[in-house]
Amino acid sequence: MDIVTLTPAQLEAFLESSNMGYNFMQSAPFYTYQRAHDEVEIYGGMEEGKLLYAIQVIYRPAMKLFKYAVSLREWTAASPALLQDETRLKAFVDGVARTIKQKKAIVWLVESNVEYQQHAANGDVVEGFNNESYRNLLERLGFEKGDLWCGYDQARQSRWVSWIDLQKNLPQASQGFPMALDNGLEEYTWPELLKEMAGNTRRSFQKTDLPYIVTVRKDGTEDFDLTDFDELLECSAEKHHFGVGSKEHRADMLRAFQNRGYVSTSYLDVDAYERYLSEKEEEFTQKEAAALEVCEKMPNSKKKRNQLLEIQEQKNHNEKEMEALAKLKESEPRKLIPLASGIFFETPSEMVYLYGGSNPALARYMGPYANQKEMIRLALEHGLQRYNFWGISGNFKPEEEGYGVFFFKKNLGATVGEYCGEFAMVLNGLVGKLFLDQIRPGRKLG
């Protein structure tokens, strides 16, 4: 197999012609973004003039004199069968390893886009696929299997994620591997997805269908402003104890993805909310007067008395909302108050919610649900396979690290996904092993 260097346009053409699902970190826009910050190459595997595989490799400094290579996701392939064709994969991996070694790389790290095993929404392993055999395949290709870790690791991509399947029977059909885009699976509709969600999740989404909740979405080709996003990200970071990262890198990534990168923000429209509450107050006042009149005529009717009490409870609740809004206006002069915001990236197979934040003090207005509904429905319109909420810790008990983020995403209707992890190939004997021990201290083999 011949190893060639590809341009972003050639990668884009290969991905389009293969008609396979792929991760956003395997895309040409991601290469464009990464190229501005790192040394990056795209390598392809050619056999008899046909491109079978492609992979992105990032080069970073190692021990002053050397480099190490990182592939944030492994290779894309021209067909599903090629993803497990050991003979061809061996030829491709060996060829890429030789090319990487020629650039003075001493270690090659590869993170997987293949799922390890199937999980329920609460994190429990369920009956279904297990891809330890794929991990063994990569071991036979020359990689060391890393451990199947839980928790957050700033040095690696998330091994655990949350997502919603947008196509019916997707796990059974895919068995955890990227699939052809024309796979014949039926796409869910938004009402069907709602029906499959837990009752509290469904009600929270339905509460966003109100005139005073406004969602604004822009893509990377437009004149976007991340001020509101940054404010909300800071709110979430403070609550869940995570770093906010680089503002410039997020903006660069949106521009690189162009019309496949989005920033979406939900707002409370203060004037619209004030009108809504005033109209409700008038409605409840009229209903209360009518119910009182009926009760005076039918003083012994328990049913009519209960109806009056229910109307009065609704009226009291509405008045409390009016008081809360008046108090909010004292501290918040904006007519559109940001509730939740997210940055999303799209491939032909999935929508990824990569960055996001919300204001916990205004959680009552269901901003995250409004924002996610906007993007889930967009993903359904585009016929995508999956809506990916991205990283969680893989810890599912309330006292464990990262539980709050997992619980938040679970309440948005997500189930748990687990990738096969990281694999390492030492390219330069003792020096490579020494460096690998430095960047992965205490590493365990799987």
Contacts in CASP RR format, 6 or more apart in sequence:
PFRMAT RR
TARGET T0000
AUTHOR 0000-0000-0000
METHOD contacts of the structure
MODEL  1
MDIVTLTPAQLEAFLESSNMGYNFMQSAPFYTYQRAHDEVEIYGGMEEGK
LLYAIQVIYRPAMKLFKYAVSLREWTAASPALLQDETRLKAFVDGVARTI
KQKKAIVWLVESNVEYQQHAANGDVVEGFNNESYRNLLERLGFEKGDLWC
GYDQARQSRWVSWIDLQKNLPQASQGFPMALDNGLEEYTWPELLKEMAGN
TRRSFQKTDLPYIVTVRKDGTEDFDLTDFDELLECSAEKHHFGVGSKEHR
ADMLRAFQNRGYVSTSYLDVDAYERYLSEKEEEFTQKEAAALEVCEKMPN
SKKKRNQLLEIQEQKNHNEKEMEALAKLKESEPRKLIPLASGIFFETPSE
MVYLYGGSNPALARYMGPYANQKEMIRLALEHGLQRYNFWGISGNFKPEE
EGYGVFFFKKNLGATVGEYCGEFAMVLNGLVGKLFLDQIRPGRKLG
1 45 0 8 1.000
1 46 0 8 1.000
1 47 0 8 1.000
1 52 0 8 1.000
1 88 0 8 1.000
1 91 0 8 1.000
1 92 0 8 1.000
1 95 0 8 1.000
2 45 0 8 1.000
2 46 0 8 1.000
2 47 0 8 1.000
3 43 0 8 1.000
3 44 0 8 1.000
3 45 0 8 1.000
3 46 0 8 1.000
3 92 0 8 1.000
3 95 0 8 1.000
3 96 0 8 1.000
3 98 0 8 1.000
3 99 0 8 1.000
4 43 0 8 1.000
4 44 0 8 1.000
4 45 0 8 1.000
4 46 0 8 1.000
5 41 0 8 1.000
5 42 0 8 1.000
5 43 0 8 1.000
5 44 0 8 1.000
6 14 0 8 1.000
6 42 0 8 1.000
6 43 0 8 1.000
6 44 0 8 1.000
6 51 0 8 1.000
6 54 0 8 1.000
7 42 0 8 1.000
8 28 0 8 1.000
8 31 0 8 1.000
8 32 0 8 1.000
8 42 0 8 1.000
9 28 0 8 1.000
10 42 0 8 1.000
10 51 0 8 1.000
11 27 0 8 1.000
11 28 0 8 1.000
11 31 0 8 1.000
11 42 0 8 1.000
11 54 0 8 1.000
11 56 0 8 1.000
12 27 0 8 1.000
12 28 0 8 1.000
14 51 0 8 1.000
14 54 0 8 1.000
14 76 0 8 1.000
14 78 0 8 1.000
15 22 0 8 1.000
15 26 0 8 1.000
15 27 0 8 1.000
15 28 0 8 1.000
15 54 0 8 1.000
15 76 0 8 1.000
15 348 0 8 1.000
17 78 0 8 1.000
18 76 0 8 1.000
18 77 0 8 1.000
18 78 0 8 1.000
18 79 0 8 1.000
19 180 0 8 1.000
19 181 0 8 1.000
19 182 0 8 1.000
20 76 0 8 1.000
20 77 0 8 1.000
20 78 0 8 1.000
20 79 0 8 1.000
20 80 0 8 1.000
20 178 0 8 1.000
20 179 0 8 1.000
20 180 0 8 1.000
20 181 0 8 1.000
20 349 0 8 1.000
21 178 0 8 1.000
21 179 0 8 1.000
21 180 0 8 1.000
21 181 0 8 1.000
21 347 0 8 1.000
21 348 0 8 1.000
21 349 0 8 1.000
21 350 0 8 1.000
21 385 0 8 1.000
22 76 0 8 1.000
22 113 0 8 1.000
22 178 0 8 1.000
22 347 0 8 1.000
22 348 0 8 1.000
22 349 0 8 1.000
23 73 0 8 1.000
23 113 0 8 1.000
23 347 0 8 1.000
23 350 0 8 1.000
24 30 0 8 1.000
24 257 0 8 1.000
24 345 0 8 1.000
24 346 0 8 1.000
24 347 0 8 1.000
24 350 0 8 1.000
24 352 0 8 1.000
24 354 0 8 1.000
25 56 0 8 1.000
25 72 0 8 1.000
25 73 0 8 1.000
25 157 0 8 1.000
26 54 0 8 1.000
26 55 0 8 1.000
26 56 0 8 1.000
26 73 0 8 1.000
26 76 0 8 1.000
26 113 0 8 1.000
26 347 0 8 1.000
27 257 0 8 1.000
27 347 0 8 1.000
29 256 0 8 1.000
29 257 0 8 1.000
29 258 0 8 1.000
29 260 0 8 1.000
29 345 0 8 1.000
30 56 0 8 1.000
30 253 0 8 1.000
30 256 0 8 1.000
30 257 0 8 1.000
31 40 0 8 1.000
31 42 0 8 1.000
31 56 0 8 1.000
32 256 0 8 1.000
33 252 0 8 1.000
33 253 0 8 1.000
33 256 0 8 1.000
33 257 0 8 1.000
34 40 0 8 1.000
34 56 0 8 1.000
34 58 0 8 1.000
36 252 0 8 1.000
36 256 0 8 1.000
37 249 0 8 1.000
37 252 0 8 1.000
38 58 0 8 1.000
38 59 0 8 1.000
38 60 0 8 1.000
39 58 0 8 1.000
39 59 0 8 1.000
39 60 0 8 1.000
39 67 0 8 1.000
40 56 0 8 1.000
40 57 0 8 1.000
40 58 0 8 1.000
40 59 0 8 1.000
41 56 0 8 1.000
41 57 0 8 1.000
41 59 0 8 1.000
42 54 0 8 1.000
42 55 0 8 1.000
42 56 0 8 1.000
42 57 0 8 1.000
43 54 0 8 1.000
43 55 0 8 1.000
43 57 0 8 1.000
43 96 0 8 1.000
43 99 0 8 1.000
44 51 0 8 1.000
44 52 0 8 1.000
44 53 0 8 1.000
44 54 0 8 1.000
44 55 0 8 1.000
44 92 0 8 1.000
44 96 0 8 1.000
45 51 0 8 1.000
45 52 0 8 1.000
45 53 0 8 1.000
45 54 0 8 1.000
45 92 0 8 1.000
46 52 0 8 1.000
47 88 0 8 1.000
47 91 0 8 1.000
50 78 0 8 1.000
51 78 0 8 1.000
52 77 0 8 1.000
52 78 0 8 1.000
52 82 0 8 1.000
52 88 0 8 1.000
52 92 0 8 1.000
53 75 0 8 1.000
53 76 0 8 1.000
53 77 0 8 1.000
53 78 0 8 1.000
53 82 0 8 1.000
53 88 0 8 1.000
53 89 0 8 1.000
53 92 0 8 1.000
54 75 0 8 1.000
54 76 0 8 1.000
55 71 0 8 1.000
55 74 0 8 1.000
55 75 0 8 1.000
55 76 0 8 1.000
55 96 0 8 1.000
56 71 0 8 1.000
56 72 0 8 1.000
56 73 0 8 1.000
57 69 0 8 1.000
57 70 0 8 1.000
57 71 0 8 1.000
57 96 0 8 1.000
57 100 0 8 1.000
57 108 0 8 1.000
58 69 0 8 1.000
58 70 0 8 1.000
58 71 0 8 1.000
58 72 0 8 1.000
59 67 0 8 1.000
59 68 0 8 1.000
59 69 0 8 1.000
59 103 0 8 1.000
59 105 0 8 1.000
60 67 0 8 1.000
60 68 0 8 1.000
60 69 0 8 1.000
60 70 0 8 1.000
61 67 0 8 1.000
62 68 0 8 1.000
62 105 0 8 1.000
62 106 0 8 1.000
62 107 0 8 1.000
62 435 0 8 1.000
63 106 0 8 1.000
63 431 0 8 1.000
63 435 0 8 1.000
65 104 0 8 1.000
66 104 0 8 1.000
66 105 0 8 1.000
66 106 0 8 1.000
66 428 0 8 1.000
66 431 0 8 1.000
66 435 0 8 1.000
67 103 0 8 1.000
67 104 0 8 1.000
67 105 0 8 1.000
67 106 0 8 1.000
68 105 0 8 1.000
68 106 0 8 1.000
68 107 0 8 1.000
68 108 0 8 1.000
68 109 0 8 1.000
68 435 0 8 1.000
68 439 0 8 1.000
69 100 0 8 1.000
69 103 0 8 1.000
69 105 0 8 1.000
69 107 0 8 1.000
69 108 0 8 1.000
69 109 0 8 1.000
70 108 0 8 1.000
70 109 0 8 1.000
70 110 0 8 1.000
71 108 0 8 1.000
71 109 0 8 1.000
71 110 0 8 1.000
71 111 0 8 1.000
72 111 0 8 1.000
72 157 0 8 1.000
73 111 0 8 1.000
73 112 0 8 1.000
73 113 0 8 1.000
73 157 0 8 1.000
74 110 0 8 1.000
74 111 0 8 1.000
74 112 0 8 1.000
74 113 0 8 1.000
74 114 0 8 1.000
75 89 0 8 1.000
75 92 0 8 1.000
76 178 0 8 1.000
77 83 0 8 1.000
77 178 0 8 1.000
79 180 0 8 1.000
80 177 0 8 1.000
80 178 0 8 1.000
80 179 0 8 1.000
80 180 0 8 1.000
82 88 0 8 1.000
82 89 0 8 1.000
83 114 0 8 1.000
83 177 0 8 1.000
83 178 0 8 1.000
84 134 0 8 1.000
84 137 0 8 1.000
84 177 0 8 1.000
86 137 0 8 1.000
86 140 0 8 1.000
86 141 0 8 1.000
89 137 0 8 1.000
89 141 0 8 1.000
90 140 0 8 1.000
90 141 0 8 1.000
93 141 0 8 1.000
93 142 0 8 1.000
96 108 0 8 1.000
97 108 0 8 1.000
97 425 0 8 1.000
97 427 0 8 1.000
100 108 0 8 1.000
100 427 0 8 1.000
101 427 0 8 1.000
101 428 0 8 1.000
105 427 0 8 1.000
105 428 0 8 1.000
106 426 0 8 1.000
106 427 0 8 1.000
106 428 0 8 1.000
106 429 0 8 1.000
106 431 0 8 1.000
106 432 0 8 1.000
106 435 0 8 1.000
107 424 0 8 1.000
107 425 0 8 1.000
107 426 0 8 1.000
107 427 0 8 1.000
107 428 0 8 1.000
107 432 0 8 1.000
107 435 0 8 1.000
107 436 0 8 1.000
107 439 0 8 1.000
108 424 0 8 1.000
108 425 0 8 1.000
108 427 0 8 1.000
109 422 0 8 1.000
109 423 0 8 1.000
109 424 0 8 1.000
109 425 0 8 1.000
110 138 0 8 1.000
110 143 0 8 1.000
110 422 0 8 1.000
110 423 0 8 1.000
110 424 0 8 1.000
110 425 0 8 1.000
111 156 0 8 1.000
111 157 0 8 1.000
111 419 0 8 1.000
111 421 0 8 1.000
111 422 0 8 1.000
111 423 0 8 1.000
112 134 0 8 1.000
112 138 0 8 1.000
112 419 0 8 1.000
112 420 0 8 1.000
112 421 0 8 1.000
112 422 0 8 1.000
112 423 0 8 1.000
113 178 0 8 1.000
113 419 0 8 1.000
114 131 0 8 1.000
114 134 0 8 1.000
114 176 0 8 1.000
114 177 0 8 1.000
114 178 0 8 1.000
114 419 0 8 1.000
114 420 0 8 1.000
115 129 0 8 1.000
115 131 0 8 1.000
115 174 0 8 1.000
115 176 0 8 1.000
115 177 0 8 1.000
115 417 0 8 1.000
115 418 0 8 1.000
115 419 0 8 1.000
115 420 0 8 1.000
116 130 0 8 1.000
116 131 0 8 1.000
116 132 0 8 1.000
116 135 0 8 1.000
116 148 0 8 1.000
116 418 0 8 1.000
116 419 0 8 1.000
116 420 0 8 1.000
116 421 0 8 1.000
117 125 0 8 1.000
117 128 0 8 1.000
117 129 0 8 1.000
117 130 0 8 1.000
117 131 0 8 1.000
117 418 0 8 1.000
118 125 0 8 1.000
118 126 0 8 1.000
118 127 0 8 1.000
118 128 0 8 1.000
118 129 0 8 1.000
118 130 0 8 1.000
118 171 0 8 1.000
118 176 0 8 1.000
119 125 0 8 1.000
119 126 0 8 1.000
119 415 0 8 1.000
119 416 0 8 1.000
119 417 0 8 1.000
119 418 0 8 1.000
120 126 0 8 1.000
120 415 0 8 1.000
120 416 0 8 1.000
121 410 0 8 1.000
121 413 0 8 1.000
121 414 0 8 1.000
121 415 0 8 1.000
121 416 0 8 1.000
122 396 0 8 1.000
122 410 0 8 1.000
122 416 0 8 1.000
123 394 0 8 1.000
123 396 0 8 1.000
123 415 0 8 1.000
123 416 0 8 1.000
124 396 0 8 1.000
128 171 0 8 1.000
128 172 0 8 1.000
129 171 0 8 1.000
129 175 0 8 1.000
129 176 0 8 1.000
131 175 0 8 1.000
131 176 0 8 1.000
131 177 0 8 1.000
131 420 0 8 1.000
134 177 0 8 1.000
134 420 0 8 1.000
135 145 0 8 1.000
135 420 0 8 1.000
135 423 0 8 1.000
135 446 0 8 1.000
136 145 0 8 1.000
138 145 0 8 1.000
138 420 0 8 1.000
138 423 0 8 1.000
139 145 0 8 1.000
139 423 0 8 1.000
142 425 0 8 1.000
143 423 0 8 1.000
143 424 0 8 1.000
143 425 0 8 1.000
144 423 0 8 1.000
144 424 0 8 1.000
144 425 0 8 1.000
144 426 0 8 1.000
144 445 0 8 1.000
145 423 0 8 1.000
145 445 0 8 1.000
145 446 0 8 1.000
146 421 0 8 1.000
146 422 0 8 1.000
146 423 0 8 1.000
146 424 0 8 1.000
146 443 0 8 1.000
146 444 0 8 1.000
146 445 0 8 1.000
146 446 0 8 1.000
147 443 0 8 1.000
147 444 0 8 1.000
147 445 0 8 1.000
147 446 0 8 1.000
148 159 0 8 1.000
148 418 0 8 1.000
148 421 0 8 1.000
148 446 0 8 1.000
149 159 0 8 1.000
149 421 0 8 1.000
150 159 0 8 1.000
150 160 0 8 1.000
150 393 0 8 1.000
150 394 0 8 1.000
150 395 0 8 1.000
151 160 0 8 1.000
151 393 0 8 1.000
151 394 0 8 1.000
151 395 0 8 1.000
151 401 0 8 1.000
151 402 0 8 1.000
152 158 0 8 1.000
152 242 0 8 1.000
152 393 0 8 1.000
152 401 0 8 1.000
152 402 0 8 1.000
155 439 0 8 1.000
155 440 0 8 1.000
156 422 0 8 1.000
158 390 0 8 1.000
158 391 0 8 1.000
158 392 0 8 1.000
158 419 0 8 1.000
159 394 0 8 1.000
159 418 0 8 1.000
159 419 0 8 1.000
159 421 0 8 1.000
159 422 0 8 1.000
160 391 0 8 1.000
160 392 0 8 1.000
160 393 0 8 1.000
160 394 0 8 1.000
160 416 0 8 1.000
160 417 0 8 1.000
160 418 0 8 1.000
160 419 0 8 1.000
161 388 0 8 1.000
161 389 0 8 1.000
161 390 0 8 1.000
161 391 0 8 1.000
161 392 0 8 1.000
161 416 0 8 1.000
161 417 0 8 1.000
161 418 0 8 1.000
161 419 0 8 1.000
162 388 0 8 1.000
162 389 0 8 1.000
162 390 0 8 1.000
162 391 0 8 1.000
162 392 0 8 1.000
162 406 0 8 1.000
162 409 0 8 1.000
162 410 0 8 1.000
162 412 0 8 1.000
162 414 0 8 1.000
162 415 0 8 1.000
162 416 0 8 1.000
162 417 0 8 1.000
163 350 0 8 1.000
163 386 0 8 1.000
163 387 0 8 1.000
163 388 0 8 1.000
163 389 0 8 1.000
163 414 0 8 1.000
163 415 0 8 1.000
163 417 0 8 1.000
164 193 0 8 1.000
164 376 0 8 1.000
164 386 0 8 1.000
164 387 0 8 1.000
164 389 0 8 1.000
164 413 0 8 1.000
164 414 0 8 1.000
164 415 0 8 1.000
165 171 0 8 1.000
165 188 0 8 1.000
165 385 0 8 1.000
165 386 0 8 1.000
165 415 0 8 1.000
166 187 0 8 1.000
166 188 0 8 1.000
166 193 0 8 1.000
166 376 0 8 1.000
166 379 0 8 1.000
166 380 0 8 1.000
166 383 0 8 1.000
166 384 0 8 1.000
166 385 0 8 1.000
166 386 0 8 1.000
166 387 0 8 1.000
167 173 0 8 1.000
167 183 0 8 1.000
167 185 0 8 1.000
167 186 0 8 1.000
167 187 0 8 1.000
167 188 0 8 1.000
167 385 0 8 1.000
167 386 0 8 1.000
168 185 0 8 1.000
168 186 0 8 1.000
168 187 0 8 1.000
168 188 0 8 1.000
169 185 0 8 1.000
170 179 0 8 1.000
170 185 0 8 1.000
170 385 0 8 1.000
170 386 0 8 1.000
173 179 0 8 1.000
173 183 0 8 1.000
173 185 0 8 1.000
178 349 0 8 1.000
179 349 0 8 1.000
179 385 0 8 1.000
181 348 0 8 1.000
181 349 0 8 1.000
181 385 0 8 1.000
183 385 0 8 1.000
185 385 0 8 1.000
187 380 0 8 1.000
187 383 0 8 1.000
188 196 0 8 1.000
188 380 0 8 1.000
189 380 0 8 1.000
190 376 0 8 1.000
190 377 0 8 1.000
190 380 0 8 1.000
193 376 0 8 1.000
193 380 0 8 1.000
194 202 0 8 1.000
194 205 0 8 1.000
194 206 0 8 1.000
195 202 0 8 1.000
197 205 0 8 1.000
197 413 0 8 1.000
198 411 0 8 1.000
198 413 0 8 1.000
200 411 0 8 1.000
201 411 0 8 1.000
201 412 0 8 1.000
201 413 0 8 1.000
204 366 0 8 1.000
204 369 0 8 1.000
204 411 0 8 1.000
205 366 0 8 1.000
205 369 0 8 1.000
205 373 0 8 1.000
207 366 0 8 1.000
207 369 0 8 1.000
208 266 0 8 1.000
208 366 0 8 1.000
208 367 0 8 1.000
208 369 0 8 1.000
208 370 0 8 1.000
208 373 0 8 1.000
210 276 0 8 1.000
211 269 0 8 1.000
211 272 0 8 1.000
211 276 0 8 1.000
212 268 0 8 1.000
212 269 0 8 1.000
212 270 0 8 1.000
212 272 0 8 1.000
212 273 0 8 1.000
212 276 0 8 1.000
213 266 0 8 1.000
213 267 0 8 1.000
213 268 0 8 1.000
213 269 0 8 1.000
213 339 0 8 1.000
213 365 0 8 1.000
213 366 0 8 1.000
213 367 0 8 1.000
213 370 0 8 1.000
214 266 0 8 1.000
214 267 0 8 1.000
214 268 0 8 1.000
214 269 0 8 1.000
214 272 0 8 1.000
214 336 0 8 1.000
215 264 0 8 1.000
215 265 0 8 1.000
215 266 0 8 1.000
215 267 0 8 1.000
215 370 0 8 1.000
215 371 0 8 1.000
215 374 0 8 1.000
216 264 0 8 1.000
216 265 0 8 1.000
216 267 0 8 1.000
217 262 0 8 1.000
217 263 0 8 1.000
217 264 0 8 1.000
217 265 0 8 1.000
217 374 0 8 1.000
217 375 0 8 1.000
217 378 0 8 1.000
218 224 0 8 1.000
218 262 0 8 1.000
218 263 0 8 1.000
218 264 0 8 1.000
219 254 0 8 1.000
219 258 0 8 1.000
219 259 0 8 1.000
219 260 0 8 1.000
219 261 0 8 1.000
219 262 0 8 1.000
220 254 0 8 1.000
220 255 0 8 1.000
220 257 0 8 1.000
220 258 0 8 1.000
220 259 0 8 1.000
220 261 0 8 1.000
220 262 0 8 1.000
220 263 0 8 1.000
221 258 0 8 1.000
221 259 0 8 1.000
224 251 0 8 1.000
224 254 0 8 1.000
224 263 0 8 1.000
226 247 0 8 1.000
226 250 0 8 1.000
226 251 0 8 1.000
226 263 0 8 1.000
228 265 0 8 1.000
228 338 0 8 1.000
228 341 0 8 1.000
229 250 0 8 1.000
229 263 0 8 1.000
229 265 0 8 1.000
229 341 0 8 1.000
229 342 0 8 1.000
229 343 0 8 1.000
229 355 0 8 1.000
229 356 0 8 1.000
229 357 0 8 1.000
230 244 0 8 1.000
230 247 0 8 1.000
231 338 0 8 1.000
232 265 0 8 1.000
232 338 0 8 1.000
232 339 0 8 1.000
232 340 0 8 1.000
232 341 0 8 1.000
232 342 0 8 1.000
232 356 0 8 1.000
232 357 0 8 1.000
232 358 0 8 1.000
232 359 0 8 1.000
233 244 0 8 1.000
233 341 0 8 1.000
233 355 0 8 1.000
233 356 0 8 1.000
233 357 0 8 1.000
234 244 0 8 1.000
235 357 0 8 1.000
235 358 0 8 1.000
235 359 0 8 1.000
235 360 0 8 1.000
235 361 0 8 1.000
236 242 0 8 1.000
236 356 0 8 1.000
236 357 0 8 1.000
236 358 0 8 1.000
236 360 0 8 1.000
237 243 0 8 1.000
237 244 0 8 1.000
237 357 0 8 1.000
239 360 0 8 1.000
240 402 0 8 1.000
240 404 0 8 1.000
240 405 0 8 1.000
242 405 0 8 1.000
250 343 0 8 1.000
250 355 0 8 1.000
253 261 0 8 1.000
253 343 0 8 1.000
253 345 0 8 1.000
254 261 0 8 1.000
254 262 0 8 1.000
254 263 0 8 1.000
254 343 0 8 1.000
257 345 0 8 1.000
257 346 0 8 1.000
260 345 0 8 1.000
260 346 0 8 1.000
260 347 0 8 1.000
261 343 0 8 1.000
261 344 0 8 1.000
261 345 0 8 1.000
261 346 0 8 1.000
262 343 0 8 1.000
262 344 0 8 1.000
262 345 0 8 1.000
262 346 0 8 1.000
262 375 0 8 1.000
262 378 0 8 1.000
263 341 0 8 1.000
263 342 0 8 1.000
263 343 0 8 1.000
263 344 0 8 1.000
264 341 0 8 1.000
264 342 0 8 1.000
264 344 0 8 1.000
264 371 0 8 1.000
264 374 0 8 1.000
264 375 0 8 1.000
265 338 0 8 1.000
265 339 0 8 1.000
265 340 0 8 1.000
265 341 0 8 1.000
265 342 0 8 1.000
265 371 0 8 1.000
266 338 0 8 1.000
266 339 0 8 1.000
266 340 0 8 1.000
266 341 0 8 1.000
266 367 0 8 1.000
266 368 0 8 1.000
266 370 0 8 1.000
266 371 0 8 1.000
266 374 0 8 1.000
267 336 0 8 1.000
267 337 0 8 1.000
267 338 0 8 1.000
267 339 0 8 1.000
268 336 0 8 1.000
268 337 0 8 1.000
268 339 0 8 1.000
268 362 0 8 1.000
268 365 0 8 1.000
269 335 0 8 1.000
269 336 0 8 1.000
270 325 0 8 1.000
270 328 0 8 1.000
270 329 0 8 1.000
270 334 0 8 1.000
270 335 0 8 1.000
270 336 0 8 1.000
270 337 0 8 1.000
271 335 0 8 1.000
273 325 0 8 1.000
274 325 0 8 1.000
277 318 0 8 1.000
277 321 0 8 1.000
277 322 0 8 1.000
277 325 0 8 1.000
278 322 0 8 1.000
280 318 0 8 1.000
281 315 0 8 1.000
281 318 0 8 1.000
281 319 0 8 1.000
281 322 0 8 1.000
284 311 0 8 1.000
284 314 0 8 1.000
284 315 0 8 1.000
284 318 0 8 1.000
285 315 0 8 1.000
287 311 0 8 1.000
288 308 0 8 1.000
288 311 0 8 1.000
288 312 0 8 1.000
288 315 0 8 1.000
291 304 0 8 1.000
291 307 0 8 1.000
291 308 0 8 1.000
291 311 0 8 1.000
292 308 0 8 1.000
294 301 0 8 1.000
294 304 0 8 1.000
294 308 0 8 1.000
295 301 0 8 1.000
295 304 0 8 1.000
295 305 0 8 1.000
295 308 0 8 1.000
298 304 0 8 1.000
328 337 0 8 1.000
337 362 0 8 1.000
338 359 0 8 1.000
339 358 0 8 1.000
339 359 0 8 1.000
339 362 0 8 1.000
339 365 0 8 1.000
339 366 0 8 1.000
339 367 0 8 1.000
339 368 0 8 1.000
339 370 0 8 1.000
339 371 0 8 1.000
340 356 0 8 1.000
340 357 0 8 1.000
340 358 0 8 1.000
340 359 0 8 1.000
340 367 0 8 1.000
340 368 0 8 1.000
340 370 0 8 1.000
340 371 0 8 1.000
341 356 0 8 1.000
341 357 0 8 1.000
341 358 0 8 1.000
341 371 0 8 1.000
342 353 0 8 1.000
342 355 0 8 1.000
342 356 0 8 1.000
342 357 0 8 1.000
342 371 0 8 1.000
343 353 0 8 1.000
343 354 0 8 1.000
343 355 0 8 1.000
343 356 0 8 1.000
344 351 0 8 1.000
344 352 0 8 1.000
344 353 0 8 1.000
344 354 0 8 1.000
344 375 0 8 1.000
345 351 0 8 1.000
345 352 0 8 1.000
345 354 0 8 1.000
346 352 0 8 1.000
346 379 0 8 1.000
346 382 0 8 1.000
346 384 0 8 1.000
348 384 0 8 1.000
349 384 0 8 1.000
349 385 0 8 1.000
349 386 0 8 1.000
350 379 0 8 1.000
350 384 0 8 1.000
350 385 0 8 1.000
350 386 0 8 1.000
350 387 0 8 1.000
350 388 0 8 1.000
351 375 0 8 1.000
351 376 0 8 1.000
351 378 0 8 1.000
351 379 0 8 1.000
351 382 0 8 1.000
351 384 0 8 1.000
351 386 0 8 1.000
351 387 0 8 1.000
351 388 0 8 1.000
352 388 0 8 1.000
352 390 0 8 1.000
353 372 0 8 1.000
353 375 0 8 1.000
353 387 0 8 1.000
353 388 0 8 1.000
353 389 0 8 1.000
353 390 0 8 1.000
354 390 0 8 1.000
357 368 0 8 1.000
358 367 0 8 1.000
358 368 0 8 1.000
368 408 0 8 1.000
368 412 0 8 1.000
369 412 0 8 1.000
372 412 0 8 1.000
375 387 0 8 1.000
376 387 0 8 1.000
379 387 0 8 1.000
389 409 0 8 1.000
389 412 0 8 1.000
389 414 0 8 1.000
391 405 0 8 1.000
392 402 0 8 1.000
392 405 0 8 1.000
392 406 0 8 1.000
392 409 0 8 1.000
392 416 0 8 1.000
393 400 0 8 1.000
393 401 0 8 1.000
393 402 0 8 1.000
393 403 0 8 1.000
393 405 0 8 1.000
393 406 0 8 1.000
394 402 0 8 1.000
394 406 0 8 1.000
394 416 0 8 1.000
394 418 0 8 1.000
395 401 0 8 1.000
395 402 0 8 1.000
395 403 0 8 1.000
395 406 0 8 1.000
396 403 0 8 1.000
396 406 0 8 1.000
396 416 0 8 1.000
397 403 0 8 1.000
398 407 0 8 1.000
406 416 0 8 1.000
424 436 0 8 1.000
424 440 0 8 1.000
426 432 0 8 1.000
426 433 0 8 1.000
426 436 0 8 1.000
436 443 0 8 1.000
437 443 0 8 1.000
END
